[in-house]
Amino acid sequence: MTTATAVPTRTLHARAVGVARRRFLRVLLLAGLWFWTVWFLLVLGLPIVVSRWGGVATGLSYDTAGSPARWPAFAVGIIATGALLRIHLAAGGTRRALVEGVAGGALVGGVAYGVLGVVLPLLEQQVYAEVGLPWRGPGGAFALDSAARIVASVVAGTLLIVTYALVGTGVLAGYRRWGALRGTLAIVPLLVPCALVDAATRTGVFGIWLRDAPVTSVLDAAGSLAGALLAAALAAVVAHRLLRDVRTRPA
């Protein structure tokens, strides 16, 4: 006669987090493949087209206040959470495990997004030089003129993606919890982490007023990254708090 061995709760939690992380990461990377392909073609093709027709351009990545990669992450946070929530809970996972899985997937995918967010302006600079057009450089907290600043830029970009993905999870939870009208009204306070990470990284809509003021010291750099980390942590807390009372089906 054999006796079934109970699986520790911690192990079950880790498994649920792992499954949610892999599923979320798969969607985030697929969305990133489409986004980055189109964005690379647009950013690197623009100066060539402008030069061919005799126009003037000063750098698309700068003028758009940093890469719009945050918005695919935000959309994936909404869509993937909505798709995963019922399946995840039905399989025995917890809401906490889902949020941790989203955060973990966004962290891994965010590194890829962050690296591409550095590679693109460096390539763009070369293209502008080749066609003889002026290039002002990308906005953001960190200039890309040293290895340390490039690494810091990748870290900042990663935390930005994590924040926006988790805010997307919070927005989905808000709609599920309060319905269309109140859920829409709740979007405004839910965007506080977005505003914080934009200001910390000097990018995006909420950081546009700071994009001409890159960090100039180690203390400034530490403050910028700390602000981005705080934004990601706040987004995770809000997403988990909102998901706690969400029903998976109508009452």
C-alpha positions, -999 to +999 in steps of 0.1 A: +000+000+000+014+034-010+007+067+008+004+098-013+028+125-004+014+160+000+031+186-021+042+216+001+022+247-004+054+267-012+061+243-041+026+245-055+029+283-053+062+283-071+048+260-098+018+283-103+041+314-106+063+296-131+034+286-153+020+322-152+054+336-159+060+315-189+026+321-204+028+359-199+063+360-212+053+342-244+026+368-251+049+397-242+077+385-265+053+378-294+039+413-291+075+426-288+084+408-320+058+426-340+063+460-323+101+461-325+101+449-362+078+477-372+095+503-349+130+495-362+119+498-398+102+531-390+130+547-370+158+535-392+139+540-425+128+576-418+161+593-422+168+574-454+135+585-469+139+621-457+174+623-471+162+609-504+136+636-508+157+664-494+140+670-461+153+674-426+148+652-395+164+654-361+159+619-347+126+601-343+134+584-310+141+618-294+110+635-307+087+607-295+099+611-259+115+577-258+103+544-272+066+536-271+074+500-261+056+507-229+022+505-246+025+470-260+035+459-224+005+478-210-018+461-236-003+427-229-009+432-192-046+437-198-051+410-225-029+383-210-043+388-175-078+385-188-070+354-207-050+337-178-071+346-147-098+320-149-075+292-162-050+301-135-075+300-106-092+269-119-059+251-119-054+259-082-032+290-086-037+321-064-041+357-074-008+364-057+009+338-079-006+353-110+007+388-101+041+373-093+041+355-126+032+386-146+059+405-128+085+377-135+075+375-171+076+412-176+110+413-159+125+388-183+108+403-213+116+438-201+153+430-203+149+422-240+128+454-245+154+474-226+183+461-247+165+468-279+156+503-266+193+510-264+204+493-296+179+512-317+190+548-309+227+537-313+219+523-348+197+554-355+227+576-347+248+558-373+221+560-400+217+598-394+255+602-397+256+581-429+229+603-446+243+635-433+213+646-412+215+661-376+207+637-347+198+651-313+197+618-296+171+600-276+154+614-245+157+596-212+176+598-179+208+582-193+230+593-222+243+563-241+279+574-241+294+549-216+290+513-207+277+522-172+250+545-186+240+519-212+235+493-185+216+518-164+194+526-194+186+489-199+177+485-162+155+516-164+138+503-195+132+469-179+116+484-148+095+506-171+081+475-189+074+457-156+055+488-143+033+492-174+026+455-176+015+454-140-006+485-144-023+467-173-031+439-149-045+464-124-067+480-151-081+446-161-088+439-125-105+473-121-129+466-150-137+431-137-143+445-102-162+477-109-176+474-144-173+496-174-181+531-160-163+529-126-135+508-141-128+536-166-129+562-139-104+541-119-079+542-147-067+577-137-054+568-102-042+534-115-018+554-138+001+568-108+029+542-111+031+550-148+036+587-140+062+578-114+083+555-137+080+580-166+093+608-144+121+586-130+133+575-164+127+609-181+106+592-208+070+589-219+041+612-217+045+619-180+082+624-182+082+647-213+090+678-191+122+661-179+135+645-211+160+673-217+175+668-182+195+636-182+212+625-149+246+640-143+259+621-112+259+587-096+234+600-070+210+612-097+213+578-114+206+559-082+176+581-075+163+575-111+166+537-108+152+538-072+122+557-085+116+532-113+119+503-089+094+520-065+070+524-094+072+487-103+067+477-067+037+500-063+021+486-095+025+451-082+009+459-049-020+477-066-025+448-091-026+422-063-049+443-042-074+447-070-073+411-081-080+398-046-118+405-049-123+399-086-148+373-095-140+350-124-177+347-134-209+368-128-224+364-094 
